[in-house]
Structure formats: structure tokens, C-alpha cells
Amino acid sequence: MNSDHNRSAAILGGLLAAGLVISAAVFGGYARRIGSGKQSISVKGLAEKPIRADYAEWTIGVTAHGASFSEALDKLRRSRPALDEFLKKQGFDKASLSESNEAVEPNMVDEELPNDRTRRVQKGFNATQTIRLTTKDMARVAAADKAALQLKAKGVPVVYEAPQYLVSNLEEIKMSLIGAATKNAGKRAEEFAKNGGVRAGSMRSASQGAFYILPVGESSADSNDYGGRYDKTTQDKTARVVVTIEYSID
């Protein structure tokens, strides 16, 4: 009796074990199918190309100080002809120039007091007027920037900034790089998937990183201008964009 009971128990145990193995195999395959539908790979795509500035902006002006409002303004107006003559000699026509209004403001300075204290007091007035120059002749701007130092050495109270070398078709450049970076991301996804024994499927999501305009040879890209960095100090530049794309895994 015990022998028949043990035999029946063994058979039942075998059938249960076989059923669990079959169920596990079926469930395992189903889980992989579900998992494969949910799995994805995220990659970054990079694209860059050399570009060159096609126009420049330069700001130069005159400044004057006077004990009174009228004195400061009078000194400013007497200095202005020297600046006009300078720009004319540099070969800039009036169409390329845009001048600001004359401005006169109180000249505020810190005055020392006993016990290491200070206070702000007015000492006369400062008058200024600036001219912004826009041109595609970047060599002429660079030459004028150098010549302005000599003008200042002659006693003309000029103030000026370094020229800014700019690119007019930034959006066009950006869009072309996004397309190239997307293709680069697709190739990277295919390579990752191939090494993992799977296949990269459809795009699930995409995001654009910052857009960089960098000096040639510079790889740093961590400041924030025009959605990334916009170098305006050099004529020759490198445009760069990075995209992040998520692909399904088949």
C-alpha cells in the first residue's frame, strides 16, 4: 500500500515539476517580449563644423567730466568732431554708424569717513555719447580698433570696446547641425545595440542640448549664451550641437 502511495506521489510530483518548468518557460518568453517592448537605449549625438563670422559690431564713443552739467556737456561736444574725423579716416560711411543720444549723469564717488566708513557723494557730472558701427568689412574694424589707442594717446577722451565678430545665419547653421547630430546618434545606437545582440528600433524621444559657437580649437562648452555659448571675439569659429535621443530596443 505504501509502495503504491509513494509511486503515485512520485508521478504527481513529476507532473507538477514538469508543469512548473513549462510554465516558467512560457512566462519567461512572455516576460522577454514585454520587456523588449519597454526597453530602450539613450545615446548622445554630436555634430560640429567650422564657420566664419560674416559681420562685425564695434562700439566707440567720447566721454567728458565737468564740475557742472553744462560744463560736462560742452566738453563732450567739443570732443565729438575728433571722433567723427577718426571714423572718416578709417573709411566708415555714415550708413554703417548708429549714434546714441548724449547723456549726462552725476559723477558719484565713495568718500572716506572716520572709523573706516564711506559715503557716496557727487563730484561733478559725466557726459557720454557712443557710436555703434556695423559692417561686413571685418579687417577694417580690426584696424580701427588698433588705431583707437593712438587716438586716445593724443588726448581725445575716447572709450571703446573690443569688436564683436558675429554670424548672421545662426538658426540655419543650428538646424543643419541638429540633423547631422541626429544621424550620429542613430549610428551610435545601432552600434550599441549590435554589441548587445539586439536591434535599435524607433525613436521614442529626443532633446537638443545647448548650441555652441566656440573659438577654433577650444573644446570648453559650459557657459550660457544663445542656449550654450556664443564666442564673439574671433572671426573663425566652430559650431557644435549635441542631441540626446532614446530608441526602443527590438
C-alpha positions, 0 to 999 in steps of 0.5 A: 500500500505504501509502495503504491502511495509513494509511486503515485506521489512520485508521478504527481510530483513529476507532473507538477515539476514538469508543469512548473518548468513549462510554465516558467518557460512560457512566462519567461518568453512572455516576460522577454517580449514585454520587456523588449517592448519597454526597453530602450537605449539613450545615446548622445549625438554630436555634430560640429563644423567650422564657420566664419563670422560674416559681420562685425559690431564695434562700439566707440564713443567720447566721454567728458567730466565737468564740475557742472552739467553744462560744463560736462556737456560742452566738453563732450561736444567739443570732443565729438568732431575728433571722433567723427574725423577718426571714423572718416579716416578709417573709411566708415560711411555714415550708413554703417554708424548708429549714434546714441543720444548724449547723456549726462549723469552725476559723477558719484564717488565713495568718500572716506569717513572716520572709523573706516566708513564711506559715503557716496557723494557727487563730484561733478557730472559725466557726459557720454555719447557712443557710436555703434558701427556695423559692417561686413568689412571685418579687417577694417574694424580690426584696424580701427580698433588698433588705431583707437589707442593712438587716438586716445594717446593724443588726448581725445577722451575716447572709450571703446570696446573690443569688436564683436565678430558675429554670424548672421545665419545662426538658426540655419547653421543650428538646424543643419547641425541638429540633423547631422547630430541626429544621424550620429546618434542613430549610428551610435545606437545601432552600434550599441545595440549590435554589441548587445545582440539586439536591434535599435528600433524607433525613436521614442524621444529626443532633446537638443542640448545647448548650441555652441559657437566656440573659438577654433580649437577650444573644446570648453562648452559650459557657459550660457549664451544663445542656449550654450555659448556664443564666442564673439571675439574671433572671426573663425569659429566652430559650431557644435550641437549635441542631441540626446535621443532614446530608441526602443530596443527590438 
